[in-house]
Amino acid sequence: MNVAIVMGSDSDLPIVKKSVDMLKKFDIPYTVNVISAHRTPDRAADFAKNARANGTNVIIAAAGKAAHLAGVIAAFTTLPVIGLPIKSSTMDGLDSLLSTVQMPKGIPVATVAIDGAENAAILAIEILALNNDDLTNKLIEFKQDMSDTIEKIDKGLDI
C-alpha cells in the first residue's frame, strides 16, 4: 500500500502536510513530490505513467489556481486520483476547485473540498481498505472516535 502525493508548488506544502499527518496516523507509506502540470509537464506524465510500477496505489494531487495537476495525472494513469484543490489568492480557491472537478468523460478525478487535505487522505485510506480488513478496522475505530468526541461535546454543553 502506498499513496503518492504530488503538489504543483512547494507553497502547497502547509495544506499537504495535513494529508501526510493523516496517512502517518494510519501507518500508510507515502511519497511527496513537487510536480507542476504546467512547468514540468513531461515529468508529470512520466510520474503518472510509472506510478503503478513504482508501487503507488492511490494518488493525491494538490494544486491551486489553474489546478490542472490532478487531471493531467489522471490522463496518464488508471490509478485512482484524488484532487485536492488549494485555496489561492484568486477567487478564494473556487478556480482551483473548478479546475480540479470539471474533468472530461473518461478521466475521472475524485475531488475533495478546497484545502480538504485530511479528507483526501481519508478517501485514499478508504480506497486502500477495500482489500485490507486491518485498515478497515482502523477506519471504523477512527470514525467511532469522532462520534465519541461529538457526544462528549454535546454532553458538556452548558447553555
Residue frames relative to the residue before (quaternion, step in Angstrom):
aa qw qx qy qz dx dy dz
M 1.0000 0.0000 0.0000 0.0000 0.00 0.00 0.00
N 0.1715 0.7738 -0.5953 0.1322 3.54 -0.82 0.97
V 0.1729 -0.7543 0.6264 0.0936 3.53 -1.04 0.87
A 0.1899 -0.7537 0.6192 0.1120 3.55 -0.90 0.94
I 0.1199 -0.7613 0.6346 0.0583 3.53 -0.92 0.97
V 0.0267 -0.7729 0.6340 -0.0023 3.52 -0.87 1.02
M 0.0719 -0.7859 0.6132 0.0343 3.54 -1.09 0.73
G 0.5619 -0.6592 0.4050 0.2929 3.51 -1.08 0.79
S 0.7935 0.0467 0.0134 0.6066 3.55 1.19 -0.57
D 0.5503 -0.6078 0.4424 0.3634 3.57 -1.12 0.52
S 0.5250 0.6110 -0.4236 0.4143 3.62 1.22 -0.16
D 0.6045 0.5567 -0.3446 0.4537 3.61 1.28 -0.29
L 0.4654 0.7409 -0.4087 0.2598 3.59 1.24 -0.37
P 0.6365 0.5271 -0.3764 0.4187 3.68 0.81 -0.70
I 0.6655 0.4550 -0.3008 0.5095 3.61 1.06 -0.66
V 0.6528 0.5304 -0.3131 0.4411 3.60 0.86 -0.95
K 0.5731 0.6048 -0.3730 0.4081 3.60 1.08 -0.70
K 0.6166 0.5474 -0.3502 0.4445 3.61 1.07 -0.62
S 0.6146 0.5081 -0.3427 0.4966 3.61 1.10 -0.60
V 0.6376 0.5336 -0.3198 0.4544 3.56 0.93 -0.92
D 0.6633 0.5129 -0.3120 0.4467 3.58 0.88 -0.93
M 0.6550 0.5015 -0.3142 0.4700 3.59 1.00 -0.80
L 0.6427 0.5113 -0.3260 0.4683 3.60 0.96 -0.80
K 0.6287 0.5257 -0.3301 0.4684 3.58 1.02 -0.77
K 0.6212 0.5627 -0.3368 0.4289 3.59 0.98 -0.86
F 0.7459 0.3621 -0.1914 0.5252 3.58 1.12 -0.72
D 0.4402 -0.7237 0.4287 0.3140 3.59 1.31 0.19
I 0.3549 0.7209 -0.5047 0.3157 3.57 0.99 0.89
P 0.4046 -0.6976 0.5306 0.2610 3.60 -0.78 0.95
Y 0.0024 -0.8044 0.5924 -0.0449 3.57 -1.05 0.78
T 0.1805 -0.7166 0.6536 0.1635 3.48 -1.40 0.23
V 0.1435 -0.7721 0.6129 0.0874 3.57 -1.18 0.54
N 0.0478 0.7949 -0.6008 0.0696 3.56 -0.88 1.03
V 0.3278 -0.6698 0.6187 0.2472 3.53 -1.30 0.43
I 0.1379 0.7605 -0.6158 0.1533 3.54 -0.65 1.21
S 0.1925 -0.8046 0.5541 0.0927 3.57 -0.68 1.04
A 0.4619 -0.6787 0.5004 0.2748 3.55 -0.90 0.95
H 0.7511 0.4028 -0.2031 0.4820 3.57 1.08 -0.71
R 0.7556 0.3841 -0.2128 0.4861 3.59 0.95 -0.83
T 0.7790 0.1490 -0.1033 0.6003 3.62 1.20 -0.44
P 0.0193 0.8568 -0.5153 0.0061 3.62 0.73 0.98
D 0.6335 0.5217 -0.3469 0.4541 3.61 0.99 -0.69
R 0.6445 0.5075 -0.3174 0.4757 3.58 1.01 -0.77
A 0.6238 0.5345 -0.3385 0.4588 3.60 1.01 -0.78
A 0.6706 0.4900 -0.2955 0.4721 3.57 0.90 -0.92
D 0.6557 0.5123 -0.3092 0.4604 3.59 0.92 -0.89
F 0.6253 0.5361 -0.3304 0.4609 3.59 0.98 -0.86
A 0.7046 0.4766 -0.2686 0.4520 3.57 0.77 -1.07
K 0.6659 0.5175 -0.3076 0.4406 3.59 0.90 -0.89
N 0.7690 0.3623 -0.1734 0.4973 3.58 1.08 -0.73
A 0.3884 0.7620 -0.4610 0.2365 3.60 1.26 -0.07
R 0.6694 0.4939 -0.3098 0.4605 3.60 0.82 -0.93
A 0.6746 0.4930 -0.2960 0.4629 3.59 0.86 -0.92
N 0.6809 0.4727 -0.2761 0.4865 3.58 1.19 -0.57
G 0.6318 -0.5937 0.3128 0.3879 3.59 1.27 0.28
T 0.4651 0.6707 -0.4508 0.3613 3.58 1.23 0.23
N 0.2184 -0.7815 0.5739 0.1107 3.57 -1.08 0.82
V 0.7778 0.0591 -0.0016 0.6258 3.57 1.13 -0.72
I 0.1882 -0.7744 0.5955 0.1006 3.57 -1.10 0.74
I 0.1425 -0.7260 0.6663 0.0928 3.53 -1.08 0.87
A 0.0725 -0.8037 0.5907 0.0014 3.56 -0.71 1.10
A 0.0960 -0.8140 0.5728 -0.0058 3.56 -0.50 1.26
A 0.2025 0.7714 -0.5850 0.1475 3.56 -0.90 0.94
G 0.2712 -0.7504 0.5840 0.1489 3.51 -1.26 0.57
K 0.7777 0.3225 -0.2814 0.4605 3.52 -1.43 0.13
A 0.7929 -0.1109 0.1229 0.5865 3.62 -0.61 -1.11
A 0.0350 -0.8814 0.4700 -0.0317 3.52 0.60 1.29
H 0.1140 0.8354 -0.5233 0.1237 3.55 0.37 1.24
L 0.4147 0.7547 -0.4492 0.2379 3.59 1.24 -0.17
A 0.6724 0.4959 -0.3155 0.4499 3.61 0.79 -0.93
G 0.6732 0.5023 -0.2965 0.4545 3.58 0.94 -0.85
V 0.6412 0.5042 -0.3253 0.4784 3.57 0.99 -0.77
I 0.6430 0.5068 -0.3246 0.4737 3.58 0.93 -0.87
A 0.6747 0.5069 -0.2968 0.4469 3.61 0.86 -0.96
A 0.6158 0.5676 -0.3461 0.4228 3.59 1.09 -0.63
F 0.7678 0.3776 -0.1732 0.4878 3.57 1.15 -0.64
T 0.7504 0.3138 -0.2074 0.5436 3.62 1.23 0.16
T 0.3595 -0.6931 0.5711 0.2534 3.53 -1.32 0.31
L 0.4529 0.6688 -0.4589 0.3701 3.59 1.26 0.16
P 0.5641 -0.5717 0.4496 0.3909 3.60 -1.16 0.43
V 0.1195 -0.7756 0.6183 0.0423 3.55 -0.96 0.95
I 0.1456 -0.7698 0.6191 0.0536 3.53 -0.88 1.05
G 0.2559 -0.7770 0.5606 0.1281 3.55 -0.67 1.13
L 0.1096 -0.7702 0.6275 0.0322 3.53 -0.98 0.96
P 0.1755 -0.8027 0.5614 0.0985 3.60 -0.12 1.24
I 0.2550 -0.7773 0.5655 0.1047 3.55 -0.90 1.01
K 0.4585 -0.6700 0.5127 0.2795 3.55 -0.94 0.94
S 0.0809 -0.7854 0.6133 0.0214 3.52 -0.85 1.02
S 0.6920 -0.4641 0.3397 0.4362 3.54 -1.27 -0.02
T 0.6593 0.4930 -0.2955 0.4848 3.55 1.25 -0.34
M 0.8792 -0.0229 0.0058 0.4759 3.57 -0.89 0.96
D 0.5183 -0.6790 0.3972 0.3355 3.62 1.16 0.56
G 0.7281 -0.4464 0.2388 0.4622 3.58 1.08 0.65
L 0.4530 0.6891 -0.4597 0.3296 3.59 1.24 -0.14
D 0.6103 0.5453 -0.3450 0.4594 3.58 1.06 -0.72
S 0.6544 0.5069 -0.3046 0.4711 3.59 0.99 -0.83
L 0.6444 0.5285 -0.3167 0.4530 3.56 0.95 -0.90
L 0.7053 0.4624 -0.2762 0.4610 3.57 0.77 -1.00
S 0.6368 0.5256 -0.3292 0.4581 3.59 1.02 -0.74
T 0.6926 0.4776 -0.2701 0.4683 3.57 1.10 -0.67
V 0.7587 0.4286 -0.2164 0.4402 3.56 0.82 -1.00
Q 0.6910 0.4912 -0.2854 0.4471 3.62 1.04 -0.67
M 0.1428 0.8151 -0.5389 0.1573 3.55 0.37 1.28
P 0.5154 -0.6435 0.4606 0.3289 3.58 -1.10 0.62
K 0.6873 -0.4699 0.3693 0.4128 3.53 -1.30 0.45
G 0.7911 0.3113 -0.2456 0.4657 3.54 -0.95 0.94
I 0.7378 0.3027 -0.2015 0.5687 3.60 1.25 -0.22
P 0.0043 -0.8470 0.5315 -0.0062 3.60 0.43 1.16
V 0.0441 -0.7364 0.6741 0.0366 3.50 -1.25 0.68
A 0.3001 -0.7120 0.6035 0.1971 3.58 -0.68 1.08
T 0.0918 -0.8326 0.5462 0.0058 3.58 -0.70 1.03
V 0.2354 -0.7571 0.5960 0.1271 3.53 -0.98 0.92
A 0.7314 -0.4310 0.3034 0.4328 3.56 -1.31 0.07
I 0.6481 -0.4724 0.4159 0.4288 3.54 -1.29 0.30
D 0.8383 0.0293 -0.1052 0.5341 3.57 -0.79 1.16
G 0.4105 0.7373 -0.4456 0.2988 3.62 1.20 0.44
A 0.0369 0.8675 -0.4943 0.0412 3.56 0.88 0.97
E 0.6369 0.5230 -0.3425 0.4511 3.58 0.96 -0.80
N 0.6781 0.4825 -0.2980 0.4676 3.59 0.92 -0.86
A 0.5879 0.5534 -0.3788 0.4524 3.60 1.06 -0.59
A 0.6753 0.4800 -0.2921 0.4776 3.57 0.93 -0.88
I 0.6535 0.5072 -0.3268 0.4571 3.60 0.92 -0.84
L 0.6326 0.5129 -0.3351 0.4737 3.60 0.98 -0.75
A 0.6302 0.5167 -0.3324 0.4748 3.60 0.96 -0.79
I 0.6557 0.5052 -0.3071 0.4696 3.58 0.96 -0.86
E 0.6417 0.5172 -0.3277 0.4620 3.60 0.97 -0.79
I 0.6257 0.5187 -0.3364 0.4757 3.58 1.04 -0.72
L 0.6679 0.4915 -0.2979 0.4729 3.58 0.91 -0.89
A 0.6610 0.5347 -0.3027 0.4307 3.59 1.06 -0.72
L 0.4424 0.7045 -0.4590 0.3118 3.60 1.19 -0.18
N 0.7937 0.2081 -0.0988 0.5631 3.57 1.09 -0.69
N 0.6783 0.4514 -0.2814 0.5069 3.58 1.14 0.52
D 0.3024 -0.7975 0.4989 0.1537 3.57 -0.22 1.30
D 0.6212 0.5414 -0.3556 0.4411 3.61 1.00 -0.72
L 0.6688 0.4866 -0.2921 0.4803 3.56 0.96 -0.86
T 0.6022 0.5475 -0.3466 0.4664 3.57 1.08 -0.72
N 0.6654 0.5007 -0.3012 0.4646 3.58 0.93 -0.87
K 0.6221 0.5232 -0.3386 0.4739 3.60 1.05 -0.69
L 0.6482 0.5071 -0.3176 0.4710 3.59 1.01 -0.77
I 0.6229 0.5289 -0.3379 0.4670 3.58 1.00 -0.79
E 0.6624 0.4980 -0.2966 0.4747 3.58 0.92 -0.90
F 0.6262 0.5447 -0.3241 0.4541 3.60 1.00 -0.85
K 0.7019 0.4576 -0.2680 0.4756 3.56 0.86 -0.96
Q 0.6159 0.5238 -0.3473 0.4750 3.60 1.08 -0.61
D 0.6260 0.5318 -0.3316 0.4640 3.59 1.01 -0.77
M 0.6290 0.5175 -0.3368 0.4723 3.60 1.01 -0.76
S 0.6554 0.5150 -0.3035 0.4617 3.56 0.94 -0.92
D 0.6529 0.5163 -0.3114 0.4585 3.59 0.93 -0.90
T 0.6329 0.5379 -0.3238 0.4530 3.58 1.01 -0.81
I 0.6638 0.4939 -0.3049 0.4717 3.58 0.92 -0.87
E 0.6417 0.5203 -0.3277 0.4584 3.60 0.98 -0.78
K 0.6367 0.5142 -0.3276 0.4721 3.61 1.01 -0.77
I 0.6385 0.5148 -0.3247 0.4710 3.58 0.98 -0.82
D 0.6537 0.5273 -0.3105 0.4452 3.55 0.92 -0.94
K 0.6864 0.4831 -0.2836 0.4637 3.59 0.89 -0.92
G 0.6985 0.4799 -0.2686 0.4578 3.57 1.16 -0.56
L 0.4393 0.6977 -0.4681 0.3180 3.59 1.24 -0.04
D 0.0294 -0.7766 0.6292 -0.0087 3.54 -0.97 0.90
I 0.1294 0.8150 -0.5449 0.1484 3.53 0.10 1.31
